[in-house]
């Protein structure tokens, strides 16, 4: 989905059409699944994140509309979460195999990766199909809701709205980062991850304003998203081990695996904190002012 906000061509009708096209393509992908179910769900979830980011970015204009539609898209994402989570855990376990530091560790993590792949494959096709059907239904409702999307009647007002959303995103990210240490709970790192994903989506939406700078910034943001995403999946695997220990071998093997997870997560968290500190070194008000100037001057 290449939905972007170009101040030189943006109109209510074009934005509504862009949102409608993105939702239509997502419905088609979920229904036809040309590259398989897991890829279809993964691509749909990426589109949902960008659409929700769009509504958040312009929320100052009509908070009720943007909150309603963002919540609707969040429901779609929840329908698709279980299938995607199982696939992510299996993929992350394979990554752990590649990071193993001894033959014994390789053997243990390989057994667990195989078990998590079997768990992924054992998900009932009927159950996943039902969740996809629910997601498609909500997408169709979201297409109707997008028909109410409207923009300010002047470029100056739109510049202020976009700049306000940009500044808010930077401030939220700073607040999420400020108390974090490598020992923080998983939810705190998950919140930082959401802030970074939103900021990345904003850069993508506003790429026409300053293409080279936006792309360069996104390269750094994507590295951080990958780091936080990997840590989030490891946290999920750790939680799964508590709920479904049968996938993780004998008790002694689970203890060893917990230690492996802890070491990998600590390294990822340290890297994420260092990367995030650089991202949020930018002053929110100054950066938002640049966005406003670029929008008005386009």
Backbone as numpy.savetxt, mean C-alpha at the origin, in Angstrom:
# Nx Ny Nz CAx CAy CAz Cx Cy Cz
-2.82 1.24 -13.90 -3.67 2.43 -13.90 -2.79 3.66 -13.90
-2.85 4.46 -14.96 -2.04 5.67 -15.05 -2.93 6.88 -14.80
-3.47 7.00 -13.60 -4.31 8.13 -13.23 -3.42 9.20 -12.63
-3.33 10.36 -13.29 -2.49 11.44 -12.80 -3.22 12.77 -12.92
-2.82 13.73 -12.10 -3.47 15.03 -12.05 -2.58 16.06 -12.75
-2.99 16.46 -13.92 -2.27 17.46 -14.70 -3.09 18.75 -14.70
-2.61 19.81 -14.05 -3.41 21.03 -13.94 -3.73 21.68 -15.27
-2.97 21.36 -16.31 -3.23 21.98 -17.62 -4.41 21.35 -18.35
-4.80 20.15 -17.95 -5.89 19.45 -18.65 -6.98 18.95 -17.72
-6.79 19.07 -16.41 -7.72 18.45 -15.46 -9.08 19.12 -15.45
-10.12 18.31 -15.56 -11.50 18.77 -15.42 -12.27 17.74 -14.59
-13.45 18.14 -14.11 -14.29 17.19 -13.38 -14.54 15.94 -14.21
-14.92 16.16 -15.45 -15.30 15.05 -16.32 -14.12 14.10 -16.55
-12.93 14.67 -16.79 -11.75 13.83 -17.04 -11.36 13.04 -15.80
-11.48 13.66 -14.64 -11.11 12.95 -13.42 -12.11 11.83 -13.13
-13.39 12.12 -13.30 -14.40 11.07 -13.10 -14.18 9.93 -14.08
-13.85 10.28 -15.33 -13.61 9.24 -16.33 -12.38 8.41 -15.97
-11.34 9.07 -15.45 -10.13 8.35 -15.07 -10.37 7.38 -13.92
-11.15 7.82 -12.94 -11.49 6.94 -11.82 -12.34 5.78 -12.32
-13.31 6.09 -13.17 -14.17 5.04 -13.72 -13.39 4.02 -14.52
-12.43 4.49 -15.30 -11.61 3.58 -16.10 -10.77 2.67 -15.20
-10.20 3.25 -14.14 -9.39 2.45 -13.22 -10.21 1.36 -12.56
-11.43 1.71 -12.15 -12.31 0.73 -11.51 -12.76 -0.34 -12.50
-13.04 0.08 -13.73 -13.44 -0.88 -14.77 -12.33 -1.87 -15.05
-11.10 -1.36 -15.19 -9.96 -2.24 -15.44 -9.73 -3.19 -14.27
-9.97 -2.70 -13.06 -9.80 -3.56 -11.89 -10.85 -4.66 -11.88
-12.09 -4.33 -12.19 -13.16 -5.34 -12.25 -12.83 -6.38 -13.30
-12.37 -5.93 -14.47 -12.02 -6.85 -15.55 -10.88 -7.77 -15.13
-9.87 -7.20 -14.48 -8.74 -8.00 -14.03 -9.13 -9.05 -13.01
-10.01 -8.67 -12.08 -10.47 -9.62 -11.06 -11.36 -10.70 -11.65
-12.10 -10.34 -12.67 -13.04 -11.28 -13.29 -12.33 -12.24 -14.24
-11.46 -11.68 -15.11 -10.81 -12.51 -16.13 -9.52 -13.18 -15.63
-8.80 -12.51 -14.73 -7.57 -13.05 -14.14 -6.61 -13.60 -15.19
-6.17 -12.76 -16.16 -5.32 -13.25 -17.25 -3.97 -13.80 -16.79
-3.46 -13.31 -15.65 -2.18 -13.80 -15.13 -2.35 -14.62 -13.85
-3.56 -15.04 -13.60 -3.82 -15.84 -12.41 -4.43 -15.03 -11.29
-4.97 -15.76 -10.34 -5.72 -15.15 -9.24 -4.86 -14.25 -8.36
-3.67 -14.73 -7.99 -2.83 -13.97 -7.06 -2.39 -12.64 -7.66
-2.02 -12.65 -8.93 -1.61 -11.41 -9.61 -2.79 -10.47 -9.73
-3.95 -11.00 -10.06 -5.15 -10.16 -10.20 -5.47 -9.44 -8.89
-5.39 -10.16 -7.79 -5.67 -9.56 -6.49 -4.60 -8.52 -6.14
-3.35 -8.84 -6.40 -2.25 -7.92 -6.11 -2.41 -6.62 -6.89
-2.72 -6.71 -8.18 -2.89 -5.52 -9.01 -4.09 -4.71 -8.56
-5.16 -5.40 -8.19 -6.36 -4.70 -7.71 -6.06 -3.91 -6.44
-5.31 -4.50 -5.54 -4.99 -3.81 -4.29 -4.11 -2.58 -4.53
-3.23 -2.65 -5.51 -2.42 -1.48 -5.85 -3.30 -0.35 -6.38
-4.25 -0.69 -7.23 -5.16 0.32 -7.76 -5.99 0.94 -6.65
-6.46 0.13 -5.73 -7.26 0.63 -4.62 -6.47 1.63 -3.78
-5.21 1.36 -3.54 -4.38 2.27 -2.75 -4.25 3.62 -3.44
-4.11 3.60 -4.75 -3.96 4.87 -5.48 -5.26 5.65 -5.50
-6.38 4.96 -5.66 -7.66 5.65 -5.66 -7.97 6.24 -4.29
-7.69 5.48 -3.25 -7.91 6.01 -1.90 -6.99 7.21 -1.65
-5.77 7.15 -2.17 -4.86 8.28 -2.03 -5.41 9.51 -2.75
-5.99 9.31 -3.91 -6.59 10.43 -4.64 -7.66 11.11 -3.80
-8.54 10.32 -3.22 -9.61 10.90 -2.41 -9.05 11.61 -1.18
-8.01 11.07 -0.59 -7.40 11.74 0.56 -6.73 13.05 0.16
-6.09 13.05 -1.01 -5.37 14.23 -1.47 -6.31 15.42 -1.66
-7.50 15.17 -2.16 -8.43 16.26 -2.46 -9.55 16.37 -1.43
-9.35 15.76 -0.26 -10.43 15.66 0.72 -10.89 17.00 1.28
-10.06 18.03 1.21 -10.45 19.32 1.77 -11.68 19.90 1.08
-11.95 19.47 -0.13 -13.09 20.03 -0.86 -14.43 19.49 -0.39
-14.53 18.19 -0.17 -15.78 17.56 0.25 -15.42 16.36 1.12
-15.24 16.60 2.40 -14.77 15.54 3.30 -15.75 14.38 3.36
-17.05 14.69 3.37 -18.05 13.62 3.47 -17.93 12.67 2.28
-17.86 13.24 1.08 -17.75 12.41 -0.13 -16.46 11.58 -0.11
-15.34 12.25 0.18 -14.05 11.56 0.11 -13.94 10.47 1.18
-14.44 10.74 2.37 -14.40 9.72 3.43 -15.31 8.55 3.09
-16.48 8.85 2.52 -17.41 7.78 2.15 -16.82 6.88 1.08
-16.26 7.49 0.04 -15.72 6.69 -1.06 -14.43 5.97 -0.66
-13.61 6.61 0.17 -12.40 5.96 0.66 -12.76 4.74 1.50
-13.80 4.87 2.33 -14.25 3.74 3.15 -14.78 2.61 2.27
-15.47 2.97 1.20 -15.99 1.95 0.28 -14.83 1.17 -0.36
-13.80 1.89 -0.77 -12.64 1.23 -1.37 -11.87 0.40 -0.34
-11.87 0.86 0.91 -11.24 0.08 1.96 -11.95 -1.26 2.14
-13.27 -1.24 2.02 -14.04 -2.49 2.12 -13.67 -3.45 0.99
-13.47 -2.90 -0.21 -13.05 -3.74 -1.34 -11.72 -4.41 -1.00
-10.78 -3.61 -0.48 -9.46 -4.15 -0.14 -9.56 -5.25 0.91
-10.47 -5.09 1.85 -10.63 -6.11 2.89 -11.15 -7.43 2.31
-12.02 -7.33 1.33 -12.51 -8.55 0.69 -11.36 -9.33 0.06
-10.36 -8.60 -0.43 -9.26 -9.24 -1.16 -8.07 -9.58 -0.27
-8.16 -9.24 1.02 -6.98 -9.32 1.88 -6.52 -10.74 2.16
-7.45 -11.65 2.41 -7.03 -12.98 2.87 -6.22 -13.73 1.82
-6.68 -13.70 0.57 -5.94 -14.37 -0.49 -4.58 -13.76 -0.72
-4.51 -12.44 -0.67 -3.24 -11.75 -0.88 -2.28 -12.02 0.28
-2.81 -12.06 1.50 -1.95 -12.29 2.66 -1.28 -13.65 2.59
-2.06 -14.67 2.24 -1.50 -16.02 2.15 -0.39 -16.09 1.11
-0.59 -15.41 -0.02 0.42 -15.40 -1.07 1.67 -14.63 -0.62
1.45 -13.52 0.08 2.58 -12.72 0.55 3.42 -13.48 1.57
2.76 -14.22 2.46 3.50 -14.99 3.46 4.35 -16.07 2.79
3.80 -16.73 1.79 4.54 -17.77 1.08 5.75 -17.18 0.36
5.55 -16.04 -0.30 6.65 -15.39 -1.02 7.73 -14.92 -0.06
7.31 -14.37 1.07 8.27 -13.87 2.06 9.07 -15.01 2.68
8.42 -16.14 2.88 9.15 -17.31 3.41 10.24 -17.75 2.43
9.94 -17.68 1.13 10.97 -18.01 0.13 12.11 -16.99 0.19
11.78 -15.74 0.43 12.84 -14.73 0.59 13.72 -15.07 1.78
13.10 -15.54 2.86 13.87 -15.94 4.04 14.85 -17.06 3.71
14.44 -17.96 2.83 15.35 -19.04 2.40 16.59 -18.43 1.76
16.39 -17.41 0.93 17.53 -16.78 0.25 18.45 -16.04 1.22
17.94 -15.71 2.40 18.73 -14.99 3.40 19.38 -15.90 4.44
19.12 -17.20 4.33 19.63 -18.15 5.34 21.15 -18.12 5.41
21.68 -18.32 6.61 23.12 -18.19 6.84 23.82 -19.50 7.16
23.08 -20.59 7.10 23.69 -21.90 7.35 22.85 -22.97 6.68
23.40 -24.15 6.55 22.66 -25.25 5.94 21.45 -25.63 6.78
21.62 -25.62 8.11 20.50 -25.97 8.99 19.37 -24.93 8.87
19.76 -23.66 8.82 18.75 -22.61 8.68 18.03 -22.73 7.34
18.79 -23.00 6.30 18.19 -23.18 4.97 17.17 -24.31 4.98
17.53 -25.42 5.60 16.63 -26.58 5.63 15.35 -26.26 6.41
15.49 -25.60 7.55 14.33 -25.27 8.37 13.39 -24.31 7.65
13.96 -23.24 7.13 13.12 -22.22 6.49 12.50 -22.76 5.20
13.21 -23.64 4.50 12.65 -24.25 3.30 11.42 -25.09 3.64
11.49 -25.84 4.72 10.32 -26.63 5.14 9.13 -25.73 5.46
9.41 -24.63 6.13 8.33 -23.71 6.49 7.77 -23.02 5.25
8.65 -22.64 4.33 8.19 -22.02 3.09 7.29 -22.97 2.31
7.67 -24.23 2.25 6.85 -25.23 1.55 5.49 -25.37 2.22
5.48 -25.35 3.55 4.21 -25.46 4.28 3.32 -24.24 4.03
3.91 -23.06 3.97 3.11 -21.85 3.73 2.61 -21.79 2.29
3.38 -22.35 1.37 2.90 -22.45 -0.01 1.72 -23.41 -0.10
1.80 -24.50 0.65 0.68 -25.45 0.68 -0.55 -24.79 1.30
-0.33 -23.99 2.33 -1.44 -23.27 2.96 -2.09 -22.32 1.97
-1.26 -21.59 1.22 -1.78 -20.68 0.19 -2.60 -21.44 -0.83
-2.07 -22.55 -1.31 -2.74 -23.31 -2.36 -4.00 -24.00 -1.86
-4.08 -24.21 -0.54 -5.24 -24.90 0.02 -6.44 -23.99 0.22
-6.24 -22.69 0.06 -7.38 -21.79 0.18 -8.45 -22.20 -0.83
-9.65 -22.31 -0.37 -10.75 -22.74 -1.22 -10.96 -21.76 -2.37
-10.95 -22.29 -3.60 -11.24 -21.44 -4.75 -12.62 -20.80 -4.62
-13.55 -21.55 -4.05 -14.91 -21.03 -3.89 -14.93 -19.86 -2.92
-14.15 -19.98 -1.82 -14.10 -18.89 -0.84 -13.49 -17.63 -1.44
-12.38 -17.80 -2.16 -11.73 -16.65 -2.78 -12.63 -16.04 -3.85
-13.28 -16.89 -4.63 -14.19 -16.40 -5.66 -15.33 -15.60 -5.04
-15.81 -16.05 -3.89 -16.88 -15.33 -3.22 -16.41 -13.94 -2.77
-15.19 -13.88 -2.23 -14.65 -12.60 -1.80 -14.41 -11.67 -2.99
-13.97 -12.23 -4.10 -13.77 -11.43 -5.31 -15.11 -10.89 -5.81
-16.14 -11.72 -5.76 -17.47 -11.28 -6.18 -17.96 -10.12 -5.32
-17.72 -10.20 -4.02 -18.10 -9.11 -3.13 -17.31 -7.84 -3.46
-16.02 -8.02 -3.76 -15.19 -6.88 -4.11 -15.67 -6.22 -5.40
-16.01 -7.04 -6.38 -16.51 -6.50 -7.66 -17.80 -5.73 -7.44
-18.68 -6.24 -6.60 -19.92 -5.53 -6.31 -19.67 -4.17 -5.69
-18.73 -4.11 -4.75 -18.39 -2.82 -4.14 -17.72 -1.89 -5.15
-16.93 -2.44 -6.07 -16.31 -1.61 -7.11 -17.36 -0.96 -8.00
-18.39 -1.71 -8.32 -19.47 -1.17 -9.14 -20.17 -0.03 -8.41
-20.36 -0.19 -7.10 -20.95 0.89 -6.31 -20.01 2.10 -6.27
-18.70 1.83 -6.21 -17.72 2.92 -6.20 -17.74 3.69 -7.52
-18.01 3.01 -8.62 -18.11 3.69 -9.91 -19.28 4.67 -9.91
-20.38 4.27 -9.30 -21.52 5.18 -9.20 -21.17 6.37 -8.30
-20.49 6.09 -7.19 -20.10 7.15 -6.28 -19.17 8.16 -6.92
-18.28 7.68 -7.79 -17.32 8.57 -8.44 -18.00 9.61 -9.32
-19.24 9.34 -9.70 -19.99 10.30 -10.50 -20.26 11.61 -9.78
-20.11 11.61 -8.45 -20.33 12.82 -7.66 -19.04 13.61 -7.46
-17.94 13.10 -7.96 -16.65 13.76 -7.77 -16.63 15.12 -8.47
-16.23 16.15 -7.74 -16.16 17.48 -8.33 -14.91 18.20 -7.84
-14.47 19.18 -8.61 -13.26 19.93 -8.31 -13.59 21.40 -8.12
-12.68 22.17 -7.51 -12.89 23.61 -7.35 -13.04 24.30 -8.71
-13.64 25.48 -8.69 -13.91 26.18 -9.94 -12.76 27.07 -10.40
-11.61 26.99 -9.74 -10.46 27.77 -10.18 -9.17 27.00 -9.89
-8.14 27.30 -10.68 -6.86 26.63 -10.48 -6.25 27.01 -9.14
-6.47 28.25 -8.71 -5.93 28.70 -7.43 -6.49 27.88 -6.27
-7.79 27.65 -6.30 -8.43 26.87 -5.24 -7.96 25.42 -5.26
-7.81 24.88 -6.46 -7.35 23.50 -6.57 -5.91 23.38 -6.09
-5.09 24.39 -6.38 -3.71 24.39 -5.92 -3.65 24.34 -4.40
-4.51 25.10 -3.76 -4.55 25.11 -2.30 -5.01 23.75 -1.75
-5.99 23.16 -2.43 -6.51 21.88 -1.96 -5.43 20.80 -2.05
-4.75 20.75 -3.19 -3.71 19.74 -3.38 -2.55 19.97 -2.41
-2.15 21.22 -2.25 -1.06 21.54 -1.33 -1.43 21.17 0.10
-2.69 21.40 0.45 -3.14 21.04 1.80 -3.06 19.55 2.04
-3.48 18.76 1.05 -3.39 17.31 1.17 -1.95 16.84 1.27
-1.07 17.48 0.50 0.36 17.12 0.51 0.97 17.41 1.88
0.69 18.60 2.40 1.25 18.97 3.70 0.73 18.04 4.80
-0.54 17.71 4.74 -1.13 16.83 5.74 -0.44 15.45 5.72
-0.15 14.95 4.53 0.50 13.65 4.41 1.90 13.66 5.03
2.65 14.72 4.79 3.99 14.81 5.36 3.94 14.91 6.88
2.98 15.66 7.38 2.87 15.80 8.84 2.44 14.49 9.49
1.52 13.79 8.86 1.09 12.49 9.40 2.25 11.51 9.44
3.06 11.52 8.39 4.21 10.63 8.36 5.22 10.97 9.44
5.44 12.26 9.65 6.37 12.67 10.71 5.87 12.23 12.09
4.56 12.36 12.30 3.99 11.93 13.58 4.13 10.42 13.77
3.96 9.68 12.69 4.10 8.22 12.78 5.55 7.82 13.05
6.49 8.54 12.46 7.91 8.21 12.61 8.48 8.63 13.96
8.04 9.76 14.47 8.66 10.38 15.64 8.89 9.44 16.82
7.89 8.65 17.26 8.11 7.81 18.45 8.74 6.45 18.16
9.01 6.14 16.90 9.42 4.78 16.55 10.85 4.46 16.96
11.02 3.25 17.47 12.33 2.65 17.70 12.27 1.24 17.11
13.40 0.57 17.07 13.41 -0.79 16.51 12.56 -1.74 17.34
12.25 -1.36 18.58 11.47 -2.23 19.46 9.99 -1.89 19.50
9.54 -0.96 18.66 8.13 -0.57 18.65 7.26 -1.74 18.21
5.96 -1.66 18.52 5.08 -2.77 18.14 4.81 -2.75 16.64
4.29 -3.86 16.15 4.09 -4.03 14.70 3.11 -3.01 14.14
2.09 -2.65 14.93 1.09 -1.70 14.44 1.71 -0.34 14.15
2.69 0.07 14.95 3.32 1.37 14.75 4.10 1.39 13.43
4.79 0.32 13.12 5.50 0.25 11.84 4.51 0.13 10.68
3.41 -0.54 10.92 2.38 -0.65 9.88 1.81 0.72 9.56
1.63 1.56 10.57 1.12 2.91 10.35 2.11 3.73 9.53
3.40 3.61 9.83 4.42 4.30 9.04 4.37 3.82 7.60
4.20 2.53 7.41 4.13 1.98 6.05 2.96 2.59 5.28
1.81 2.72 5.91 0.65 3.32 5.25 0.94 4.77 4.86
1.61 5.49 5.75 1.95 6.89 5.44 2.88 6.98 4.24
3.86 6.10 4.17 4.81 6.11 3.06 4.11 5.71 1.76
3.24 4.72 1.82 2.50 4.31 0.62 1.63 5.46 0.10
1.01 6.17 1.02 0.16 7.30 0.62 1.00 8.39 -0.02
2.15 8.69 0.59 3.02 9.73 0.04 3.53 9.33 -1.34
3.86 8.07 -1.53 4.29 7.58 -2.83 3.19 7.74 -3.87
1.96 7.43 -3.47 0.83 7.58 -4.39 0.62 9.04 -4.75
0.83 9.95 -3.81 0.70 11.38 -4.10 1.74 11.81 -5.13
2.96 11.32 -4.97 4.00 11.65 -5.95 3.61 11.15 -7.34
3.01 9.98 -7.39 2.60 9.43 -8.68 1.46 10.24 -9.29
0.48 10.60 -8.47 -0.65 11.37 -8.95 -0.22 12.74 -9.47
0.76 13.34 -8.82 1.18 14.70 -9.17 2.46 14.73 -10.00
2.82 13.61 -10.59 4.04 13.56 -11.40 4.08 14.61 -12.51
2.95 14.95 -13.17 3.01 15.96 -14.23 3.52 17.33 -13.76
3.43 17.62 -12.47 3.89 18.92 -11.98 5.40 19.08 -12.11
6.13 18.00 -11.87 7.60 18.07 -11.78 8.14 16.66 -11.99
8.07 16.15 -13.22 8.32 14.73 -13.48 9.63 14.18 -12.94
10.74 14.84 -13.25 12.04 14.29 -12.85 12.18 14.20 -11.33
11.77 15.26 -10.65 11.89 15.27 -9.18 10.97 14.23 -8.55
9.76 14.12 -9.08 8.81 13.16 -8.51 9.30 11.73 -8.69
9.84 11.43 -9.86 10.35 10.08 -10.13 11.54 9.78 -9.22
12.44 10.75 -9.05 13.61 10.54 -8.19 13.18 10.30 -6.74
12.21 11.07 -6.29 11.71 10.86 -4.92 11.04 9.50 -4.79
10.30 9.12 -5.80 9.61 7.83 -5.74 10.57 6.65 -5.67
11.72 6.78 -6.30 12.71 5.69 -6.22 13.09 5.43 -4.76
13.27 6.50 -3.99 13.61 6.35 -2.57 12.41 5.83 -1.78
11.23 6.33 -2.12 10.03 5.89 -1.40 9.75 4.41 -1.64
9.97 3.96 -2.86 9.71 2.54 -3.16 10.68 1.63 -2.41
11.92 2.06 -2.28 12.87 1.27 -1.49 12.37 1.12 -0.05
11.87 2.22 0.50 11.36 2.20 1.87 10.08 1.36 1.96
9.22 1.47 0.97 8.00 0.65 0.94 8.36 -0.83 0.93
9.36 -1.19 0.13 9.79 -2.60 0.08 10.31 -3.06 1.44
11.10 -2.22 2.09 11.65 -2.57 3.40 10.54 -2.75 4.42
9.62 -1.78 4.48 8.53 -1.86 5.44 7.55 -2.98 5.10
7.37 -3.22 3.81 6.48 -4.31 3.40 7.03 -5.66 3.82
8.32 -5.84 3.67 8.94 -7.09 4.08 8.82 -7.27 5.60
9.07 -6.20 6.34 8.95 -6.28 7.80 7.50 -6.58 8.19
6.56 -5.99 7.50 5.15 -6.22 7.80 4.77 -7.68 7.55
5.28 -8.26 6.48 4.99 -9.66 6.18 5.62 -10.59 7.22
6.82 -10.25 7.67 7.45 -11.06 8.71 6.66 -10.98 10.02
6.14 -9.79 10.31 5.29 -9.64 11.50 4.04 -10.50 11.36
3.49 -10.53 10.15 2.31 -11.35 9.91 2.60 -12.83 10.06
3.75 -13.26 9.58 4.14 -14.66 9.73 4.31 -15.01 11.21
4.91 -14.10 11.97 5.08 -14.34 13.40 3.72 -14.49 14.09
2.77 -13.65 13.70 1.43 -13.74 14.28 0.73 -15.03 13.85
0.94 -15.42 12.59 0.35 -16.66 12.08 0.87 -17.87 12.85
2.14 -17.84 13.20 2.72 -18.96 13.94 2.01 -19.15 15.28
1.55 -18.05 15.87 0.80 -18.16 17.11 -0.59 -18.74 16.91
-1.19 -18.44 15.75 -2.56 -18.91 15.48 -2.60 -20.30 14.87
-1.62 -20.59 13.99 -1.62 -21.85 13.24 -0.23 -22.49 13.32
0.17 -22.94 14.50 1.54 -23.46 14.68 1.84 -24.72 13.87
0.81 -25.38 13.37 1.02 -26.63 12.64 1.85 -26.44 11.36
1.96 -25.21 10.88 2.72 -24.96 9.65 4.22 -24.78 9.92
4.61 -24.76 11.19 5.96 -24.31 11.53 6.81 -25.36 12.24
6.42 -26.62 12.14 7.26 -27.69 12.67 7.10 -27.92 14.16
8.09 -28.62 14.71 8.07 -28.95 16.14 8.35 -27.70 16.98
8.12 -27.83 18.29 8.26 -26.69 19.19 9.66 -26.08 19.13
10.69 -26.92 19.11 12.06 -26.41 19.07 12.33 -25.69 17.76
11.75 -26.19 16.67 11.92 -25.52 15.37 11.23 -24.16 15.37
10.11 -24.07 16.05 9.41 -22.79 16.14 10.22 -21.77 16.93
10.88 -22.22 17.97 11.74 -21.32 18.75 12.87 -20.79 17.88
13.50 -21.67 17.13 14.60 -21.26 16.24 14.08 -20.30 15.18
12.91 -20.61 14.61 12.35 -19.75 13.57 11.98 -18.38 14.13
11.47 -18.34 15.34 11.16 -17.05 15.97 12.42 -16.19 16.07
13.52 -16.80 16.40 14.78 -16.05 16.50 15.23 -15.53 15.13
15.04 -16.37 14.11 15.38 -15.93 12.75 14.52 -14.73 12.35
13.22 -14.83 12.62 12.32 -13.72 12.31 12.73 -12.45 13.04
13.06 -12.59 14.32 13.42 -11.42 15.13 14.65 -10.72 14.57
15.66 -11.49 14.16 16.88 -10.89 13.61 16.59 -10.17 12.29
15.84 -10.81 11.42 15.54 -10.19 10.13 14.69 -8.92 10.32
13.72 -9.01 11.21 12.85 -7.85 11.44 13.64 -6.68 12.03
14.54 -6.96 12.95 15.33 -5.89 13.55 16.18 -5.18 12.50
16.79 -5.95 11.61 17.61 -5.36 10.55 16.76 -4.51 9.61
15.59 -5.02 9.25 14.69 -4.28 8.37 14.18 -3.01 9.03
13.87 -3.09 10.30 13.37 -1.92 11.02 14.44 -0.83 11.11
15.65 -1.23 11.40 16.74 -0.25 11.48 16.93 0.44 10.13
16.92 -0.33 9.06 17.05 0.26 7.72 15.88 1.18 7.42
14.67 0.77 7.79 13.48 1.58 7.53 13.53 2.91 8.27
13.96 2.88 9.52 14.04 4.12 10.30 15.04 5.09 9.69
16.15 4.56 9.21 17.16 5.42 8.58 16.63 6.02 7.28
15.94 5.20 6.49 15.39 5.68 5.22 14.28 6.70 5.46
13.41 6.42 6.42 12.27 7.30 6.69 12.73 8.66 7.22
13.80 8.67 8.01 14.31 9.94 8.53 14.71 10.87 7.39
15.27 10.31 6.33 15.64 11.13 5.17 14.41 11.62 4.43
13.40 10.76 4.29 12.16 11.15 3.59 11.49 12.32 4.29
11.40 12.23 5.61 10.65 13.24 6.36 11.52 14.38 6.87
12.75 14.48 6.36 13.58 15.64 6.67 13.05 16.88 5.98
12.25 16.70 4.94 11.66 17.82 4.20 10.63 18.52 5.08
10.67 19.85 5.10 9.70 20.61 5.87 8.33 20.54 5.18
7.28 20.09 5.87 5.97 19.92 5.23 5.41 21.20 4.62
5.52 22.30 5.35 4.94 23.55 4.84 5.70 24.05 3.61
7.02 23.97 3.65 7.81 24.42 2.50 7.53 23.55 1.28
7.46 22.24 1.47 7.22 21.35 0.34 5.82 21.56 -0.23
4.85 21.75 0.64 3.49 22.00 0.17 3.41 23.32 -0.59
4.17 24.31 -0.15 4.19 25.58 -0.87 4.74 25.41 -2.28
5.75 24.56 -2.42 6.29 24.28 -3.75 5.23 23.64 -4.64
4.47 22.70 -4.07 3.41 22.06 -4.85 2.38 23.08 -5.29
2.00 23.97 -4.40 1.01 24.99 -4.75 1.52 25.90 -5.87
2.77 26.33 -5.76 3.35 27.20 -6.79 3.41 26.48 -8.13
3.83 25.23 -8.12 3.93 24.46 -9.37 2.55 24.28 -10.00
1.55 24.03 -9.20 0.20 23.84 -9.74 -0.30 25.13 -10.38
-0.13 26.24 -9.68 -0.65 27.52 -10.19 0.12 27.99 -11.42
1.41 27.61 -11.50 2.24 28.08 -12.62 2.15 27.19 -13.85
1.54 26.02 -13.72 1.51 25.06 -14.84 0.73 25.61 -16.03
